[in-house]
């Protein structure tokens, strides 16, 4: 599955226009460094969300939870 930041990057123009229409322009969208930080945060949030969903499974033993973070450490 592609990173969520890729989807965000393709939609950033539409997001910026939407925010401008609402009277809340985001000047930081012009900063490449800020956009890279935002893309990183979007990706980290996606990984945390996936991990959260895995940890909510039924009938899982503690030993199974031990292996989950190691799978994502690469």
C-alpha positions, 0 to 999 in steps of 0.5 A, a space after each residue: 500500500 502506498 504511503 499516505 503522504 503520496 496521496 496527501 501530496 497529490 491532493 495538497 493543491 485542493 487542500 490549500 484551495 479548500 482552506 483558502 475558501 474557508 478563510 484559513 490559508 496555510 502559508 506553510 504549504 509553500 515551505 518544502 521543509 514543512 511539507 516534508 515534515 508533514 509528509 513524515 507525520 502522515 506516514 508515522 500516523 498511518 503506521 501507528 494506526 495500522 499497529 493499533 488495529 493489529 493490537 485490537 484483534 480478538 483472541 491474541 496472546 501476549 506472545 503474539 503482541 511481542 512479535 508485532 513491533 519487530 515486524 515493522 522495525 525494518 
